[in-house]
Amino acid sequence: MSPAARGGRSAADEPHDGATPGPAELRRRLRTLRDEPGLLAELTRIRPDAADPAVRDSVIWSLLVEPGDGVAGALVEAMGPTEALEVAFGGSHGGRDDPEGDVAGERPAAAALRDARRRWAPRLAVEPHLGALRTAARIGARLLLPRDAEWPVALADLGAHAPRALWLRGDPAALSEVGDWHVAELNLAL
């Protein structure tokens, strides 16, 4: 099918398996999300350091993946939030522009990233992120990131499965004061 027949979109924009958008579409979605002025405006209501790309991208990860997602955790731990998003959606795929790769002979890590990308792709949209940030600001939620002094050091025991962020209300010092704390007891939304 020609690009004109697809509404001007190239073959790289088309889903590879009928569900996952192609690499060009994923890059476009990531750019759109990062460049959305409303995202920065809403995030600034929650975090004064919102203009820092690492903070912005940490928030994107926290809204993009399920708690305990080991693939996301391993990427972010190895590369930081910004480069990890580039690898996951921006086109940095070991020198290839095709994030799906050669499925027949792929290594387990490549298969895990491909499967994770399929889970994450539907959430790479502006409105759900804006809605979550608006709600958080409205209810007075605070966002803790692993780089914050109040971050509970015990979460490091979870390794790649540690949360990317903690959304909370109240005193974050309570996280450190409780010995063997449980997230549900503190009403934290991970």
Rosetta silent file (secondary structure, phi, psi, omega in degrees, C-alpha in Angstrom):
SEQUENCE: MSPAARGGRSAADEPHDGATPGPAELRRRLRTLRDEPGLLAELTRIRPDAADPAVRDSVIWSLLVEPGDGVAGALVEAMGPTEALEVAFGGSHGGRDDPEGDVAGERPAAAALRDARRRWAPRLAVEPHLGALRTAARIGARLLLPRDAEWPVALADLGAHAPRALWLRGDPAALSEVGDWHVAELNLAL
SCORE:     score description
SCORE:     0.000 S_00000001
   1 L     0.000  136.840 -177.826    0.000    0.000    0.000 S_00000001
   2 L   -77.451  156.542  176.401    1.369    3.411   -0.910 S_00000001
   3 L   -55.913  -35.800  179.872    1.936    6.168    1.685 S_00000001
   4 L   -64.342  -39.310  179.926   -0.822    8.181    0.013 S_00000001
   5 L   -69.211  -24.223  177.283   -3.281    5.300    0.462 S_00000001
   6 L   -92.130   14.176 -179.439   -2.332    5.151    4.147 S_00000001
   7 L    77.447   31.425  178.424   -3.052    8.846    4.583 S_00000001
   8 L    87.251    0.537 -179.158    0.568    9.915    4.063 S_00000001
   9 L   -87.773  144.622  178.437    1.984    7.426    6.563 S_00000001
  10 L   -86.136  170.833  177.947    4.987    5.298    5.658 S_00000001
  11 H   -61.379  -30.376  179.343    5.284    1.550    6.190 S_00000001
  12 H   -65.320  -20.227  179.016    7.435    2.279    9.282 S_00000001
  13 H   -83.464  -17.735 -174.584    4.353    3.862   10.884 S_00000001
  14 L   -78.228  145.657  175.957    2.220    0.778   10.438 S_00000001
  15 L   -60.429  142.647  178.768    1.831   -1.767   13.242 S_00000001
  16 L   -77.803  -33.273 -174.209    4.025   -4.838   12.847 S_00000001
  17 L  -123.903   16.649 -179.143    1.546   -7.275   14.355 S_00000001
  18 L    87.159  -12.593 -178.573   -1.745   -5.477   14.011 S_00000001
  19 L  -125.684  -39.229 -176.839   -1.578   -4.114   17.580 S_00000001
  20 L   -90.823  124.829  177.415    1.803   -2.531   18.217 S_00000001
  21 L   -61.542  155.453  178.154    2.506    0.701   16.341 S_00000001
  22 L   -71.622  171.856 -175.886    5.618    0.796   14.208 S_00000001
  23 H   -59.403  -40.040 -179.524    8.862    2.491   15.279 S_00000001
  24 H   -65.625  -39.761  178.426    8.133    5.821   13.579 S_00000001
  25 H   -66.930  -40.033  177.661    4.727    6.047   15.254 S_00000001
  26 H   -63.010  -42.291  177.627    6.225    5.199   18.663 S_00000001
  27 H   -62.314  -41.484  179.809    8.870    7.917   18.216 S_00000001
  28 H   -62.941  -44.459  179.488    6.148   10.394   17.222 S_00000001
  29 H   -62.463  -42.532  179.108    4.052    9.539   20.284 S_00000001
  30 H   -62.786  -45.834  178.084    7.043    9.907   22.599 S_00000001
  31 H   -59.749  -45.350 -179.673    7.938   13.295   21.069 S_00000001
  32 H   -60.238  -44.594  179.978    4.331   14.460   21.340 S_00000001
  33 H   -64.445  -48.228 -179.594    4.118   13.434   24.979 S_00000001
  34 H   -63.817  -35.923 -175.512    7.452   15.021   25.923 S_00000001
  35 H   -87.662   -3.643 -177.433    6.704   18.246   24.018 S_00000001
  36 L   -66.221  114.650 -179.120    3.157   18.688   25.363 S_00000001
  37 H   -60.602  -33.249  179.377    3.128   22.081   27.163 S_00000001
  38 H   -64.474  -32.297  179.039    0.259   20.958   29.380 S_00000001
  39 H   -62.368  -48.265  178.840    2.352   18.086   30.710 S_00000001
  40 H   -64.385  -41.039 -179.947    5.034   20.445   31.997 S_00000001
  41 H   -61.877  -46.334  179.854    2.435   22.851   33.365 S_00000001
  42 H   -68.405  -40.835 -179.993    0.626   20.116   35.306 S_00000001
  43 H   -65.064  -35.173  179.051    3.841   18.485   36.479 S_00000001
  44 H   -63.801  -27.611  176.546    5.139   21.840   37.744 S_00000001
  45 H   -67.532  -22.112 -176.632    2.119   21.982   40.067 S_00000001
  46 H  -103.883  -37.990 -176.960    3.415   18.775   41.687 S_00000001
  47 L  -131.555  123.205  179.054    7.206   19.073   41.351 S_00000001
  48 L   -67.229  -21.065 -179.566    9.139   22.345   41.239 S_00000001
  49 L   -95.674   26.452 -174.596   11.957   20.636   39.306 S_00000001
  50 L   -61.183  -24.634 -178.542    9.594   19.537   36.520 S_00000001
  51 L   -72.456  -14.854  177.960   11.674   21.184   33.780 S_00000001
  52 L   -69.249  121.749 -179.456   14.456   18.642   34.376 S_00000001
  53 H   -55.898  -33.426  179.145   14.156   16.020   31.568 S_00000001
  54 H   -66.886  -35.169  176.977   15.010   13.224   34.019 S_00000001
  55 H   -69.031  -49.548  178.842   12.087   14.256   36.240 S_00000001
  56 H   -54.843  -47.364 -176.543    9.703   14.540   33.281 S_00000001
  57 H   -72.433  -29.301  173.467   10.774   11.150   31.947 S_00000001
  58 H   -64.367  -39.981  177.650   10.578    9.536   35.402 S_00000001
  59 H   -65.405  -42.739  177.437    6.975   10.704   35.603 S_00000001
  60 H   -57.980  -46.468  178.486    6.282    9.316   32.139 S_00000001
  61 H   -59.789  -41.881 -176.544    7.701    5.949   33.232 S_00000001
  62 H   -64.646  -28.324  179.828    5.595    6.005   36.413 S_00000001
  63 H   -93.611  -14.208 -174.499    2.418    6.497   34.379 S_00000001
  64 H   -89.734  -35.508 -171.791    3.431    4.207   31.531 S_00000001
  65 L  -115.474  158.256  175.621    4.261    0.944   33.284 S_00000001
  66 L   -75.272  151.060  175.629    2.676   -1.234   35.899 S_00000001
  67 L   -56.974  138.793  177.613    4.276   -1.318   39.364 S_00000001
  68 L    81.960    8.615  179.928    7.013   -3.918   39.533 S_00000001
  69 L   -67.153  105.592 -176.251    7.647   -4.012   35.765 S_00000001
  70 H   -68.142  -29.981  178.480   11.111   -5.557   35.702 S_00000001
  71 H   -67.537  -48.134  177.387   11.811   -4.722   32.060 S_00000001
  72 H   -62.117  -43.105  179.784   11.197   -1.018   32.659 S_00000001
  73 H   -60.107  -43.881  179.471   13.130   -1.195   35.912 S_00000001
  74 H   -64.738  -41.692  177.955   16.149   -2.793   34.276 S_00000001
  75 H   -61.868  -48.998 -176.809   16.146   -0.210   31.465 S_00000001
  76 H   -66.485  -40.683  178.067   15.847    2.740   33.832 S_00000001
  77 H   -62.132  -40.856 -176.170   18.468    1.355   36.238 S_00000001
  78 H   -76.177  -33.003 -169.039   20.933    0.762   33.418 S_00000001
  79 H  -123.828  -14.650 -170.736   20.393    3.971   31.445 S_00000001
  80 L    88.259  161.672 -172.652   18.406    6.477   33.452 S_00000001
  81 H   -65.332  -35.940 -175.277   14.831    7.477   32.616 S_00000001
  82 H   -72.388  -51.342  179.648   15.561    9.614   29.563 S_00000001
  83 H   -65.848  -33.931  178.878   17.822    7.233   27.664 S_00000001
  84 H   -62.908  -39.808  175.671   15.593    4.301   28.659 S_00000001
  85 H   -64.390  -37.913  177.930   12.597    5.975   26.974 S_00000001
  86 H   -61.806  -43.528  179.444   14.740    6.535   23.879 S_00000001
  87 H   -66.768  -42.908 -177.520   15.630    2.852   23.755 S_00000001
  88 H   -69.021  -37.205 -172.162   12.057    1.759   24.419 S_00000001
  89 H  -134.506  -15.424 -169.215   10.371    4.144   21.959 S_00000001
  90 H   -93.804   -4.698  176.174   12.782    6.571   20.370 S_00000001
  91 L   108.660   -2.497  177.018   14.644    4.445   17.895 S_00000001
  92 L   -87.636   92.127 -173.827   17.872    3.568   19.752 S_00000001
  93 E  -128.435   62.829  177.991   17.749   -0.185   19.251 S_00000001
  94 L    61.617   34.544  178.218   21.294   -1.445   19.010 S_00000001
  95 L    87.893   -5.783  178.421   21.881    0.427   15.780 S_00000001
  96 E  -101.694  152.343  175.596   18.666   -0.780   14.136 S_00000001
  97 L   -92.260   -7.259 -178.372   15.668    1.342   13.408 S_00000001
  98 L  -100.120  106.836 -178.156   13.346   -1.643   13.827 S_00000001
  99 L   -70.575  -12.359 -179.882   12.519   -2.179   17.522 S_00000001
 100 L   -81.124  -29.989  175.730   10.927   -5.527   16.759 S_00000001
 101 L    66.385 -168.605  178.864   14.193   -7.014   15.513 S_00000001
 102 L   -90.630   98.974 -173.434   14.704  -10.519   14.181 S_00000001
 103 L   -63.868  -36.804 -174.076   12.246  -12.534   16.264 S_00000001
 104 L   -60.219  -43.657 -176.199   13.434  -15.967   15.125 S_00000001
 105 L  -111.800   21.493 -174.106   16.953  -15.686   16.536 S_00000001
 106 L   -75.086  155.042  176.566   16.490  -13.029   19.185 S_00000001
 107 L   -80.006  160.881 -178.761   17.946  -13.174   22.652 S_00000001
 108 H   -56.617  -37.335  179.977   15.648  -13.334   25.696 S_00000001
 109 H   -64.405  -38.268  178.778   16.257   -9.651   26.544 S_00000001
 110 H   -66.522  -40.039  178.269   15.160   -8.584   23.055 S_00000001
 111 H   -65.705  -40.418  179.310   11.997  -10.683   23.345 S_00000001
 112 H   -63.852  -40.950  178.805   11.276   -9.211   26.777 S_00000001
 113 H   -67.349  -40.786  178.224   11.670   -5.659   25.434 S_00000001
 114 H   -60.942  -45.927  179.970    9.464   -6.415   22.433 S_00000001
 115 H   -65.855  -39.411  178.414    6.733   -7.829   24.674 S_00000001
 116 H   -64.968  -42.481  179.174    7.046   -4.909   27.098 S_00000001
 117 H   -58.543  -37.656  177.440    6.817   -2.401   24.244 S_00000001
 118 H   -64.312  -36.904  177.800    3.519   -4.019   23.241 S_00000001
 119 H   -70.460  -39.996 -172.798    2.212   -3.526   26.796 S_00000001
 120 H   -80.637  -33.450 -171.987    3.435    0.061   27.043 S_00000001
 121 H   -51.587  -44.016 -179.098    2.570    1.404   23.569 S_00000001
 122 H   -63.521  -21.335 -178.261   -1.167    1.933   24.221 S_00000001
 123 H   -91.435    0.254 -177.959   -0.306    4.093   27.258 S_00000001
 124 L   -87.623   65.500 -177.384    2.020    6.391   25.306 S_00000001
 125 L  -137.134  152.248 -174.652   -0.631    9.086   24.895 S_00000001
 126 H   -69.908  -51.276 -170.637   -0.952   12.643   26.191 S_00000001
 127 H   -57.976  -45.044  178.341   -4.462   12.702   27.678 S_00000001
 128 H   -61.577  -37.010  178.448   -4.099    9.882   30.244 S_00000001
 129 H   -66.499  -45.639  178.344   -0.864   11.451   31.507 S_00000001
 130 H   -61.401  -43.745  179.508   -2.444   14.914   31.730 S_00000001
 131 H   -60.528  -43.218  179.387   -5.480   13.491   33.497 S_00000001
 132 H   -64.072  -42.150 -179.696   -3.354   11.679   36.073 S_00000001
 133 H   -68.826  -38.722  177.318   -1.286   14.797   36.765 S_00000001
 134 H   -62.601  -44.557  179.035   -4.384   17.003   37.053 S_00000001
 135 H   -63.078  -44.955  179.574   -5.944   14.579   39.515 S_00000001
 136 H   -59.516  -44.383  179.145   -2.736   14.356   41.541 S_00000001
 137 H   -65.143  -41.475 -178.209   -2.492   18.155   41.745 S_00000001
 138 H   -62.854  -38.493 -177.668   -6.182   18.484   42.635 S_00000001
 139 H   -91.418    0.632  178.059   -5.947   16.041   45.561 S_00000001
 140 L    77.948   26.828  178.696   -2.613   17.409   46.776 S_00000001
 141 L   -71.269  152.535  176.951   -0.575   14.323   45.923 S_00000001
 142 E  -118.005  148.763 -179.558    3.165   14.492   46.052 S_00000001
 143 E  -114.881  120.094  174.010    5.524   12.608   43.793 S_00000001
 144 E  -102.481  138.211  175.425    8.681   11.035   45.169 S_00000001
 145 L  -116.636  158.251 -179.489   11.387    9.802   42.830 S_00000001
 146 L   -54.626  -23.259 -179.629   14.341    7.567   43.701 S_00000001
 147 L   -80.204  -10.066 -178.050   16.615   10.618   43.558 S_00000001
 148 L   -78.990  146.591 -179.492   14.700   12.364   46.376 S_00000001
 149 L   -60.931  -31.080 -177.488   16.075   12.414   49.929 S_00000001
 150 L   -81.638   -4.200 -177.885   12.744   11.090   51.283 S_00000001
 151 L   -60.198  129.680  179.485   12.816    8.015   49.021 S_00000001
 152 L   -67.244  115.585 -176.730   12.607    4.852   51.157 S_00000001
 153 H   -63.313  -24.970  179.915   15.986    3.157   50.797 S_00000001
 154 H   -62.678  -21.486  179.149   14.391   -0.234   51.535 S_00000001
 155 H   -66.506  -20.528  177.612   12.796   -0.143   48.069 S_00000001
 156 H   -60.953  -25.070  178.084   16.254   -0.781   46.607 S_00000001
 157 H   -62.172  -20.925  179.984   15.816   -4.377   47.808 S_00000001
 158 H   -81.246   -8.779  178.364   13.261   -4.814   45.015 S_00000001
 159 H    56.854 -131.875 -178.041   15.944   -4.192   42.362 S_00000001
 160 H   -64.673  -13.693 -179.213   14.506   -3.856   38.874 S_00000001
 161 H   -95.355    3.575  177.595   11.016   -4.391   40.322 S_00000001
 162 L   -66.459  150.617  178.161   11.135   -1.293   42.540 S_00000001
 163 L   -63.611  151.174  177.842    8.556    1.382   41.755 S_00000001
 164 L   -79.922  -20.859 -179.257    9.627    4.170   39.388 S_00000001
 165 L  -163.586  159.655  172.924    7.890    6.723   41.628 S_00000001
 166 E  -121.413  122.436  174.484    5.725    6.952   44.726 S_00000001
 167 E   -96.673  125.792 -177.105    2.587    9.059   44.603 S_00000001
 168 E  -149.208  164.807  171.190    1.521    9.979   48.117 S_00000001
 169 L  -125.423  144.326  179.882   -0.302   12.395   50.342 S_00000001
 170 L   102.855 -163.384 -174.128    0.931   13.301   53.764 S_00000001
 171 L   -84.977  115.447  179.344    4.354   13.253   55.332 S_00000001
 172 L   -66.449  -16.937  177.517    6.915   11.278   53.315 S_00000001
 173 H   -63.244  -25.259  178.317    8.996   10.889   56.482 S_00000001
 174 H   -60.383  -25.724  179.093    6.446    8.282   57.577 S_00000001
 175 H   -65.768  -34.242 -178.870    7.932    6.013   54.916 S_00000001
 176 H   -87.249  -24.661 -176.957   11.253    5.941   56.751 S_00000001
 177 H   -76.919  -25.856 -178.109    9.800    5.792   60.273 S_00000001
 178 L   -84.133  127.781 -178.000    7.909    2.573   59.729 S_00000001
 179 L   -62.878  -81.238  179.706   10.134   -0.459   60.154 S_00000001
 180 L  -101.397   75.826 -172.671    8.627   -3.190   57.979 S_00000001
 181 L   -79.361  158.147  177.449    6.075   -0.986   56.220 S_00000001
 182 L  -124.417  133.297 -176.785    3.456   -2.061   53.791 S_00000001
 183 L   -56.633  -42.453 -177.181    2.350    0.115   50.899 S_00000001
 184 H   -63.526  -35.428 -179.808   -1.326   -0.650   51.433 S_00000001
 185 H   -67.471  -26.306 -179.264   -1.118    0.452   55.081 S_00000001
 186 H   -96.461    1.140  179.574    0.227    3.833   54.007 S_00000001
 187 L    57.402   41.735  176.897   -2.342    4.298   51.239 S_00000001
 188 L   -89.215  140.377  174.305    0.273    4.863   48.606 S_00000001
 189 E  -101.847  109.452 -178.640   -0.663    4.648   44.977 S_00000001
 190 L   -85.375    0.000    0.000    2.248    3.078   43.165 S_00000001
